[in-house]
Amino acid sequence: MTPQQKYFLIMERQGFFTWGDVYTPSTLAVPREAPKGSRISRLNSRKLGRTLHVLSTPERVFTQLALHHPALLDLHEQKMLWPVTACNPLYGHPLTREAFPAPMPGTLEIAEAIGFKHYEIVLSLPDGHRERTAFPYQGDLLLYLVRTDGTPYAINWTVKDEGLSFGERRRSQAKTPVQQRIDREHAVLRARLETQYYAGAGIQTVQVSMDMLEPTVIANLDLLFPMHGLPSTLDAGVLDEFSIEVQKAVLSGEPTAQLAIRYGRRWGSLNQFIARIYQDIWERKLPVSLFHPILIDHPLVVGKTDLLLELRSLFGGAAL
């Protein structure tokens, strides 16, 4: 795909989005579009009712973390940063009380102010003319959450594998001191560009990286998310009764797998009862710690630090 084709594809997907439409990210997690060497994933979210396209392992993990938060209203991955002044991402949202929330400043204006060379391409127009234009940058994850008073707000996550990667582009590659200096300057200015872009509309930007999370937390998110949307053919009343018994078992220190086996013998569909355990943990119906391995054939750990409370600053302090 040429830069011109990519430019028009991004504009087609992002240029006319309004709330109520099905969101389409700038870049889809498919080999033809994703950056070479990226670890793409497509996540089916029951909460949002669509497939999310993420372009790296850290993006996958933090998308799952965001979807785990009960205050999350929506999430826009690979969202375009407008080169020119544009509407606030919350403009037109049904919960927004402001008729005209603060607009977004264009990245061209910000780049000029901070001394950053904005990426540009040359477009070949139908009339034969060629025109130089700014190519839009993309963010990673833009979260939409709701406050306790019912008003929505947005928070922008920029995502890396390690915290040090925010300070240097292509940090793992061998390079000369001159190239290293160039890559460090580029990373710092690119981060400042995005931060100021969202700050102009009153939206906080938070840098998140995989090394902020314990390996056990990552493993638990990877375990729980695929289970959260599995359909069930069992009677809803039976599953609700099972969930009540599971909660009692968790609080009394009984392995929940034994309970699932008993219900499976009576009603069949053992796998659906096992999935229900994971779904109740995902939906925070069970006070299970995500800082410890979730092993349903062992007593589950409860009463420890709540993951979302521990990481509440990443969500702008959103209530649970």
Summary of the structure (lengths in Angstrom):
residues: 320
radius of gyration: 22.5
end to end distance: 43.0
largest distance: 75.2
contacts: 904
relative contact order: 0.11
helix: 40%
strand: 17%
